[in-house]
Amino acid sequence: MSAGERQGAAGVTTAEQWWELFFRYGPYGLLGLATAVSAVTGDLIMSRSDVYAAMVMVPLALALQLWWGRVAATAGAASRAAQCYFVARTLLAFGLTWCNPFYAVFATLGYFDSARLLPQRGVRPGLLATAVILAGSQSGSGMPPVTLMNWIAFVILLALHGTLTMVFAQIGNREAEQSRTQVDTIAELESANARLERAMAENAGLHAQLLVQAREAGVADERSRLAAEIHDTIAQGLTGIIAQLQAVASTADTDPGLAREHLVRAAALARHSLGEARRSVHNLVPAALEHDDLPGALGKTVTTWSERTGVRAEFTVTGTVEPLHDEVGATLLRIAEEALANAGRHAGASRTGITLSYMGDEITLDVRDDGRGFDPDALPPHGGAGGFGLGGMRARAERIAGTVEVETGPGLGTAVSARVPLVRHD
């Protein structure tokens, strides 16, 4: 895209585009201006041989400029063609300035494009050559200087232009450094963009993997929850029903009234277990907590269990009772039910104590019995997948950042202690 096309596309000409226009058309303008001024002043300054020499060199300079205009786009900066163009133009400017000092106007191009056309080591010599041409043109007698005063003026002017040479060289070096910095910055940005694209692709893959893992974890957690709920409701209910029916079979002939009482308890257990199973499937709070707080629900659960098993049970509440989050209450109620069920099935206990303690930011549930106890090291390790029994109690407590500890031994009874955060009801 040309400078004019870029200008039309952007609507604004940038400084870089202005310089491009100057380097493309400026030499023609400066050569034409110097030739016009030299033609006006030729009779005063130039000899006949100078005129003839200028008439030869001006077309050569024009031809050189036309050639460079065609190859500049493909030659590139500091190329062999660019160096040849700069040297040939400087020699022609020197020759024209020798014929007429006003051609120094054309020679000033060397100050602007030496850093653009020459390699780094050739910039200062190019600027110095331009300084010699301009100092000679301004010494008062043209080139070469004629009198001593002309030579003194030439030396002073050469020192001045030498200083300008250093300034232009410094500017050129700074521009070159900025260009290198821009190139390095662009390369770093491209590399960073490439790394960012790779990271985004990796993140997309990780995101998809995490979604799959989260979905699988959700399915596994729901299965674990349902398994624990079924164990705590249907399995325990069926165990109680079987126990009541066995009692019916053993008392039907000797005590029909007691047998009917056991039948009523079995039917009540069946209805209760069916309701709890439905609530578990829908992940609702236990029915005991619908109309009572946790102490009330635990009290009724302990009383019902004591009547069904014939084991003496005492329930105690310590601390200030506070409304609990449904999940906390349901967890502690299910742990209590499982601990009592274990005491009734395995411990052979004659007495059981249940204590619910409100302790500021924590709430604890302790279930103790005087049964036969067991060796905790003989139990299979808990796999963390929900499990039943003690493993199920621990899994329930862990879901709400709680813990369950068991103290027991053969012949020493069993104490189950659950400790969970006290999360208040909203």
C-alpha positions in Angstrom: 0.0 0.0 0.0 1.4 3.4 -1.0 1.7 6.4 1.3 -1.3 8.1 -0.4 -3.4 4.9 0.0 -2.5 4.6 3.6 -3.4 8.3 4.1 -6.7 7.8 2.5 -7.4 4.7 4.5 -6.5 6.2 7.8 -7.7 9.8 7.0 -4.6 11.3 8.7 -1.0 11.5 7.5 1.4 10.4 10.2 4.9 11.7 10.7 6.4 8.6 9.2 4.2 9.0 6.1 5.4 12.7 5.8 9.0 11.5 5.9 8.3 8.9 3.2 6.8 11.6 1.0 9.8 13.8 1.6 12.3 11.1 0.7 10.3 10.2 -2.4 9.7 13.7 -3.8 12.0 16.0 -1.8 15.1 15.4 -3.9 13.3 16.5 -7.1 12.1 19.6 -5.4 15.5 20.5 -3.9 17.3 19.8 -7.2 14.8 21.9 -9.1 15.1 24.8 -6.5 18.9 24.7 -6.6 18.9 24.6 -10.4 16.5 27.6 -10.6 18.6 29.7 -8.2 21.8 28.7 -10.0 20.3 29.7 -13.3 19.5 33.2 -12.0 22.9 33.7 -10.4 24.9 31.9 -13.0 26.2 35.0 -14.8 27.5 36.3 -11.5 29.1 33.2 -10.1 29.6 30.5 -12.7 32.2 30.4 -15.5 31.3 28.9 -18.9 32.9 25.6 -18.0 30.9 25.5 -14.8 27.7 26.0 -16.7 28.6 23.2 -19.1 29.5 20.9 -16.2 26.3 21.7 -14.4 24.3 21.1 -17.6 25.8 17.5 -17.7 25.5 16.8 -14.0 21.9 18.0 -13.4 20.4 15.4 -15.9 22.6 12.7 -14.3 21.3 13.7 -10.9 17.7 13.6 -12.3 18.3 10.2 -13.9 19.9 8.8 -10.7 16.8 10.0 -8.7 14.4 8.4 -11.2 16.3 5.1 -11.0 16.3 5.2 -7.2 12.6 5.9 -7.1 11.9 2.7 -9.0 14.3 0.4 -7.0 13.9 2.0 -3.5 10.8 -0.1 -2.6 12.6 -3.4 -3.2 16.1 -2.5 -2.3 15.5 -1.8 1.3 17.4 0.3 3.8 21.3 0.1 4.0 21.3 -2.2 1.0 24.1 -2.2 -1.7 21.8 -0.2 -4.0 21.0 2.3 -1.3 24.7 2.8 -0.6 25.5 3.3 -4.3 22.7 5.8 -4.6 23.9 7.8 -1.6 27.6 7.9 -2.8 26.6 8.8 -6.4 24.2 11.6 -5.3 26.8 13.0 -2.8 29.5 13.1 -5.6 27.0 14.8 -8.0 26.0 17.3 -5.2 29.7 18.0 -4.6 30.4 18.6 -8.2 27.3 20.8 -8.6 28.2 22.8 -5.5 31.8 23.3 -7.0 30.1 24.8 -10.0 27.6 26.9 -8.0 27.4 27.1 -4.2 23.6 27.3 -4.3 23.6 23.6 -5.3 24.4 23.0 -1.6 20.6 23.0 -1.2 20.5 19.7 -3.0 23.4 18.4 -0.9 21.5 18.9 2.4 19.7 15.7 1.7 22.7 13.9 3.1 21.8 15.1 6.6 18.4 13.5 6.4 18.9 10.1 4.8 22.4 9.0 5.7 21.2 6.9 8.6 18.4 5.5 6.4 20.6 4.6 3.4 24.0 3.7 4.9 25.1 1.0 7.3 25.9 2.0 10.9 29.6 2.3 10.2 29.0 4.5 7.1 26.6 7.1 8.7 29.3 9.4 10.2 31.4 9.5 7.0 28.3 10.3 5.0 27.4 13.1 7.3 31.0 14.4 7.3 31.0 14.5 3.5 27.8 16.5 3.5 29.2 18.8 6.1 32.3 19.5 3.9 30.0 20.3 0.9 27.9 22.7 2.9 30.9 24.4 4.7 32.6 24.9 1.3 29.4 26.4 -0.2 29.1 28.9 2.7 32.8 29.9 2.9 32.2 33.0 0.7 34.1 32.0 -2.4 32.6 28.7 -3.3 34.7 25.6 -3.7 37.6 25.5 -3.3 38.2 28.5 -0.9 40.3 31.2 -2.5 41.6 33.5 0.2 42.9 33.0 3.7 39.6 34.5 5.1 37.7 32.0 2.9 39.7 29.2 4.4 39.2 30.4 8.0 35.5 30.7 7.3 35.5 27.2 5.8 37.2 25.7 8.9 34.7 27.5 11.2 31.8 26.4 9.2 33.2 22.9 8.9 33.4 22.8 12.7 29.8 24.0 12.9 28.6 21.4 10.5 30.7 18.8 12.2 28.8 19.5 15.4 25.6 19.2 13.4 26.9 16.0 12.0 27.3 14.6 15.6 23.8 15.8 16.4 22.3 14.1 13.3 24.3 11.0 14.0 23.0 10.9 17.5 19.4 11.3 16.2 20.0 8.6 13.7 21.4 6.2 16.4 18.4 7.0 18.6 16.0 6.3 15.8 17.8 3.1 15.0 17.6 2.1 18.6 13.9 2.9 18.8 13.4 0.9 15.6 15.2 -2.1 17.1 13.2 -1.7 20.3 10.0 -1.7 18.4 11.0 -4.8 16.4 12.0 -6.6 19.7 8.7 -5.4 21.3 6.7 -6.7 18.4 8.5 -10.0 18.4 7.9 -10.3 22.2 4.2 -9.5 21.7 3.9 -12.0 19.0 5.6 -14.6 21.2 3.4 -13.6 24.1 0.3 -13.9 21.9 1.4 -17.3 20.7 1.9 -18.4 24.3 -1.4 -16.9 25.3 -3.2 -18.8 22.5 -1.6 -22.0 23.6 -2.5 -21.3 27.2 -6.1 -20.6 26.2 -6.2 -23.8 24.3 -4.9 -25.7 27.3 -7.3 -23.9 29.6 -10.2 -24.9 27.3 -9.1 -28.5 27.5 -8.7 -28.3 31.3 -12.1 -26.6 31.6 -13.7 -29.4 29.6 -11.9 -32.0 31.8 -12.9 -30.2 35.0 -16.5 -30.2 33.8 -16.4 -33.9 33.2 -14.8 -34.5 36.6 -17.2 -32.2 38.3 -20.1 -34.0 36.7 -18.7 -37.4 37.6 -18.1 -36.2 41.2 -21.6 -34.9 41.4 -23.0 -38.2 40.2 -20.8 -40.1 42.7 -21.7 -37.8 45.6 -25.4 -38.2 44.8 -25.1 -42.0 44.7 -23.2 -41.9 48.0 -25.9 -39.7 49.5 -28.7 -42.0 48.3 -26.9 -45.1 49.5 -26.4 -43.6 53.0 -30.0 -42.4 53.1 -31.3 -45.8 52.1 -29.1 -47.5 54.7 -30.3 -45.0 57.4 -34.0 -45.2 56.5 -35.1 -48.3 54.6 -32.5 -50.7 56.0 -32.9 -49.6 59.6 -36.7 -49.6 59.1 -36.7 -53.1 57.7 -34.5 -54.2 60.6 -37.0 -52.8 63.1 -39.9 -54.3 61.2 -38.3 -57.7 61.2 -37.6 -57.5 64.9 -41.2 -56.6 65.7 -42.5 -59.4 63.4 -40.2 -61.9 65.2 -41.6 -60.7 68.5 -45.2 -61.2 67.1 -44.3 -64.8 66.1 -42.9 -65.5 69.6 -45.9 -64.0 71.5 -48.8 -64.7 69.2 -49.9 -67.9 71.1 -49.0 -66.8 74.6 -49.9 -63.1 74.6 -52.2 -62.0 71.7 -52.4 -58.5 73.1 -48.6 -58.0 73.1 -48.4 -59.5 69.6 -50.9 -56.9 68.4 -48.8 -54.2 70.0 -45.8 -55.5 68.1 -47.8 -55.5 64.8 -48.9 -51.9 65.4 -45.2 -50.9 65.9 -44.2 -52.8 62.7 -46.9 -51.0 60.7 -45.8 -47.7 62.1 -42.2 -48.4 61.3 -43.1 -49.4 57.7 -45.1 -46.1 57.2 -42.3 -44.1 58.8 -39.6 -45.8 56.7 -41.6 -45.3 53.5 -41.9 -41.6 54.2 -38.3 -41.2 55.0 -37.3 -43.1 51.8 -39.4 -40.7 49.7 -37.8 -37.7 51.5 -34.3 -39.1 51.0 -34.9 -39.5 47.2 -36.0 -35.8 47.0 -33.2 -34.7 49.4 -35.6 -33.2 51.9 -34.9 -32.8 55.6 -36.0 -35.8 57.8 -39.7 -35.7 58.8 -38.7 -35.5 62.5 -37.2 -32.0 61.8 -40.3 -30.6 60.0 -42.2 -29.7 63.2 -39.4 -29.9 65.9 -36.0 -28.5 66.4 -33.0 -30.8 66.7 -33.4 -31.4 70.5 -37.1 -32.2 70.1 -36.5 -34.5 67.2 -33.6 -36.3 69.0 -35.7 -36.6 72.1 -38.5 -38.4 70.2 -36.0 -40.5 68.3 -34.3 -41.7 71.5 -37.7 -42.4 73.2 -39.0 -44.4 70.2 -35.7 -46.4 69.9 -35.7 -47.1 73.7 -39.3 -48.4 73.5 -38.6 -50.6 70.5 -35.4 -52.1 71.8 -36.0 -52.1 75.5 -32.7 -50.5 76.2 -32.7 -47.7 78.8 -31.8 -44.4 77.1 -31.2 -40.9 78.6 -31.1 -37.8 76.4 -29.5 -34.5 77.7 -29.1 -31.1 76.1 -26.4 -28.6 77.3 -25.8 -25.0 76.3 -28.1 -22.5 74.7 -30.3 -24.0 72.1 -30.1 -22.2 68.7 -31.9 -22.7 65.4 -29.7 -24.7 63.1 -29.3 -24.9 59.4 -31.3 -27.8 57.9 -28.2 -29.6 56.7 -26.6 -29.5 60.1 -29.7 -30.7 61.9 -30.3 -33.5 59.4 -26.6 -34.7 59.6 -26.6 -34.9 63.4 -30.0 -36.6 63.5 -28.9 -39.3 61.0 -25.6 -39.8 62.9 -27.6 -40.3 66.1 -30.0 -42.8 64.4 -27.1 -44.8 63.0 -25.2 -44.8 66.4 -28.4 -46.0 68.2 -29.0 -48.6 65.5 -25.5 -49.9 66.0 -25.9 -50.0 69.8 -29.1 -51.9 69.4 -27.9 -54.4 66.9 -24.3 -55.1 68.0 -23.5 -53.7 71.4 -25.8 -55.7 73.6 -26.1 -52.6 75.8 -28.4 -52.2 78.8 -28.0 -48.4 79.0 -27.4 -45.6 76.5 -26.7 -41.9 77.0 -27.1 -39.2 74.3 -25.9 -35.7 74.9 -26.4 -32.7 72.5 -24.1 -29.8 73.4 -24.3 -26.2 72.0 -20.8 -24.8 72.3 -20.7 -21.4 70.7 -19.4 -21.9 67.2 -19.6 -25.7 67.4 -22.2 -28.3 68.3 -21.4 -31.8 69.5 -23.4 -35.1 69.7 -22.2 -37.8 72.0 -23.8 -41.3 72.0 -22.5 -43.7 74.7 -23.4 -47.2 75.6 -22.3 -49.8 78.1 -22.2 -52.7 75.6 -19.6 -55.2 74.6 -17.5 -52.7 72.5 -15.2 -53.8 69.8 -11.7 -53.5 68.4 -11.6 -50.4 66.1 -8.4 -51.7 64.5 -10.3 -54.8 63.3 -12.7 -52.7 61.2 -12.0 -52.4 57.5 -10.7 -48.9 56.6 -13.2 -46.3 55.5 -12.8 -45.7 51.7 -14.4 -42.2 51.8 -17.1 -43.1 49.3 -20.0 -42.7 51.7 -20.0 -46.2 53.2 -22.3 -47.3 56.0 -22.0 -47.6 59.8 -19.1 -45.7 61.3 -17.8 -44.8 57.8 -21.2 -43.4 56.8 -21.3 -41.3 59.9 -17.8 -39.9 59.2 -18.8 -39.2 55.6 -21.9 -37.3 56.7 -19.9 -35.1 59.1 -17.2 -34.4 56.6 -19.7 -33.1 54.1 -20.4 -30.1 56.5 -16.7 -29.8 57.7 -17.2 -31.9 60.8 -15.6 -34.9 62.4 -16.7 -38.2 64.1 -14.5 -39.9 66.7 -15.1 -43.3 68.2 -13.7 -44.5 71.6 -14.2 -48.2 72.3 -12.6 -51.5 73.1 -13.6 -55.0 73.8 -15.8 -55.0 76.9 -15.5 -51.2 77.4 -18.6 -50.0 75.7 -18.6 -47.5 72.8 -18.7 -43.7 72.7 -19.4 -41.9 69.4 -18.7 -38.2 69.3 -19.7 -36.0 66.3 -18.4 -32.4 66.2 -19.7 -30.0 63.5 -19.8 -26.3 62.9 -22.8 -24.5 64.4 -24.3 -23.0 61.3 -27.4 -21.0 62.2 -30.7 -21.1 60.3 -31.1 -18.1 58.0 
